[in-house]
Amino acid sequence: MRRKRFPTNDEIMGIVEEVTKGKRHKPYELFRKVIRKLNKLGYYDNHVSVKRVWRIYRKINEKDVQKV
């Protein structure tokens, strides 16, 4: 049996960008969508928390604000 990979922050960032697509989300809703996507892609999601996903989401939004 093969072990599932742990997702890196960059991989989670890509999934968050894909899931949000410019929409606003509440922390737990976003977390559930990201976890579902990670499971579909075959990642081990036990070390992914709401706080980690939300921190990455805020980082993405800060980059978007700085571009404008």
C-alpha positions in Angstrom: 0.0 0.0 0.0 1.3 3.4 -1.0 1.4 6.3 1.5 -0.4 9.4 0.6 1.7 12.6 0.2 1.5 15.5 2.5 0.4 18.7 0.7 2.9 21.6 0.7 1.8 25.2 1.2 2.3 25.9 -2.5 0.0 23.0 -3.4 -2.6 24.2 -0.9 -2.3 27.7 -2.3 -3.0 26.4 -5.8 -6.1 24.6 -4.6 -7.3 27.6 -2.6 -7.0 29.8 -5.7 -8.9 27.2 -7.8 -11.6 26.9 -5.2 -12.2 30.6 -4.5 -11.9 32.1 -8.0 -12.4 35.6 -6.6 -15.3 34.7 -4.3 -15.3 35.4 -0.6 -15.7 32.4 1.8 -16.1 31.8 5.5 -13.1 30.0 7.0 -14.8 26.7 7.7 -16.6 26.6 4.3 -13.3 27.2 2.5 -11.6 24.6 4.6 -14.2 21.9 3.8 -13.9 22.6 0.0 -10.1 22.5 0.1 -10.1 19.2 2.1 -12.5 17.6 -0.5 -10.2 18.7 -3.3 -7.2 17.3 -1.5 -8.9 14.0 -1.0 -9.8 13.8 -4.7 -6.2 14.5 -5.6 -5.0 11.8 -3.3 -3.3 13.9 -0.5 -3.1 13.0 3.2 -5.1 15.8 4.7 -4.7 15.1 8.5 -2.1 17.9 8.9 -4.2 20.5 7.1 -6.1 22.7 9.5 -8.6 25.5 9.2 -6.0 28.0 10.4 -3.4 26.8 7.8 -5.9 27.1 5.0 -7.2 30.5 6.2 -3.6 31.9 6.5 -2.8 30.9 2.9 -6.1 32.4 1.8 -5.3 35.7 3.5 -1.8 35.7 1.9 -3.3 35.3 -1.5 -5.7 38.2 -0.9 -2.9 40.4 0.4 -1.0 39.8 -2.9 -4.0 40.7 -4.9 -4.5 44.0 -3.0 -0.8 44.9 -3.5 -1.1 44.3 -7.3 -3.9 46.9 -7.6 
